[in-house]
């Protein structure tokens, strides 16, 4: 490998290392307006990325508290669906986009404000204060 090719490769790597991180939207408590098929699709895409529960209201009026872990987008709302877990059922469930009337980001966003740097800072502060047997533990789910 020539020096010129190696330099180009190193520049690419450095560019990747300096790439900005993903900014997460503050969605907790948000109730999107589902005025169009596209608005529903966009809201469900955000629900898929959300790290908390959502409350789905069906066109039948039934409400489902769920954690959305997968989605498949088809050509129509009937062909599109989300897969989710609920606290009341052990098995995975599936729901067509066409059945959804309302969506609410009702659960706590478990990823909000959680940055590695914050964890390291907390550890360093505890260590500097002389604490022993310190460990960084995740927040309680309750």
Phi and psi in degrees as a GROMACS rama.xvg file:
@    title "Ramachandran Plot"
@    xaxis  label "Phi"
@    yaxis  label "Psi"
@TYPE xy
-80.0978  162.011  UNK-2
-62.915  -36.8919  UNK-3
-64.0533  -43.3716  UNK-4
-66.4197  -41.3051  UNK-5
-63.3757  -41.905  UNK-6
-62.0066  -43.44  UNK-7
-61.2202  -40.6705  UNK-8
-65.6707  -41.7056  UNK-9
-64.8846  -37.8473  UNK-10
-63.8454  -39.3209  UNK-11
-63.2347  -43.8155  UNK-12
-63.296  -44.7888  UNK-13
-62.1807  -38.2147  UNK-14
-63.0293  -39.8464  UNK-15
-66.4245  -39.551  UNK-16
-65.5992  -25.9732  UNK-17
-99.1886  6.44711  UNK-18
-64.622  140.719  UNK-19
-68.1213  152.502  UNK-20
-78.8548  175.21  UNK-21
-82.0991  131.642  UNK-22
-89.6379  125.528  UNK-23
-96.1722  134.752  UNK-24
-72.6558  150.647  UNK-25
-83.4776  95.5833  UNK-26
-102.838  -13.7528  UNK-27
-55.9512  123.351  UNK-28
89.8637  -7.49404  UNK-29
-72.2401  137.675  UNK-30
-123.259  99.2979  UNK-31
-70.4799  148.401  UNK-32
-80.736  121.398  UNK-33
-102.381  58.4613  UNK-34
-77.2145  -17.0193  UNK-35
-142.059  166.286  UNK-36
-59.0174  -40.8019  UNK-37
-65.2432  -39.7654  UNK-38
-62.9542  -40.3213  UNK-39
-63.8543  -45.3341  UNK-40
-60.1335  -44.5903  UNK-41
-64.301  -41.8759  UNK-42
-64.8628  -40.64  UNK-43
-70.9406  -29.3366  UNK-44
-65.3993  -41.7709  UNK-45
-67.6269  -36.7263  UNK-46
-64.0512  -34.2488  UNK-47
-64.2854  -39.7195  UNK-48
-79.8514  -17.0314  UNK-49
-69.8821  138.314  UNK-50
-104.028  48.3899  UNK-51
-156.596  177.083  UNK-52
-79.5758  153.578  UNK-53
-123.452  155.094  UNK-54
-108.249  121.139  UNK-55
-104.649  126.232  UNK-56
-104.246  124.007  UNK-57
-82.5523  162.098  UNK-58
-62.4411  -22.1449  UNK-59
-76.0677  -11.8363  UNK-60
100.623  -15.3491  UNK-61
-65.3314  141.288  UNK-62
-111.408  138.663  UNK-63
-127.977  122.539  UNK-64
-89.5691  123.071  UNK-65
-146.958  158.35  UNK-66
-112.424  114.082  UNK-67
-83.0325  122.282  UNK-68
-115.283  -7.84224  UNK-69
-158.149  156.09  UNK-70
-150.82  148.709  UNK-71
-128.963  122.54  UNK-72
-101.113  122.716  UNK-73
-104.77  -172.363  UNK-74
-68.8859  -29.8582  UNK-75
-125.743  169.473  UNK-76
-65.7636  -34.5431  UNK-77
-63.8039  -36.2239  UNK-78
-82.7113  -9.53454  UNK-79
-98.4311  146.321  UNK-80
-153.253  158.959  UNK-81
-111.724  151.392  UNK-82
-113.501  141.737  UNK-83
-151.366  163.939  UNK-84
-113.341  150.384  UNK-85
-125.403  155.715  UNK-86
-65.2256  -20.9758  UNK-87
-94.021  -7.47364  UNK-88
-134.479  139.834  UNK-89
-79.9677  -29.4815  UNK-90
-87.936  157.944  UNK-91
-69.7863  149.337  UNK-92
-126.711  162.616  UNK-93
-133.71  140.766  UNK-94
-142.989  130.927  UNK-95
-72.456  140.889  UNK-96
-55.4878  -34.4542  UNK-97
-64.4544  -17.4482  UNK-98
-86.4587  -10.4221  UNK-99
-90.487  126.386  UNK-100
-102.853  -33.1398  UNK-101
-149.364  148.605  UNK-102
-135.665  134.069  UNK-103
-133.471  130.063  UNK-104
-82.7607  80.0525  UNK-105
-90.334  -27.8905  UNK-106
-86.708  162.503  UNK-107
-65.3457  133.873  UNK-108
-77.1438  104.509  UNK-109
-68.4243  -16.2368  UNK-110
-100.078  -6.76774  UNK-111
-63.4323  125.874  UNK-112
72.4383  9.62624  UNK-113
-95.7357  103.694  UNK-114
-124.644  142.629  UNK-115
-55.0253  -41.7039  UNK-116
-59.5895  -37.9216  UNK-117
-63.9292  -40.0648  UNK-118
-65.9545  -43.8023  UNK-119
-64.4716  -40.9669  UNK-120
-60.8794  -44.8352  UNK-121
-61.7712  -42.6403  UNK-122
-62.6751  -46.6142  UNK-123
-61.706  -41.1589  UNK-124
-64.7617  -41.5095  UNK-125
-65.1061  -41.5178  UNK-126
-65.1923  -43.4778  UNK-127
-64.4735  -29.1712  UNK-128
-79.5921  -1.74439  UNK-129
88.1047  8.43898  UNK-130
-65.1646  145.632  UNK-131
-110.909  158.586  UNK-132
51.4585  44.903  UNK-133
-87.3118  148.174  UNK-134
-147.905  150.654  UNK-135
-94.652  119.18  UNK-136
-119.048  150.335  UNK-137
-69.6314  158.3  UNK-138
-60.912  152.089  UNK-139
-65.0136  144.693  UNK-140
-77.6303  -10.431  UNK-141
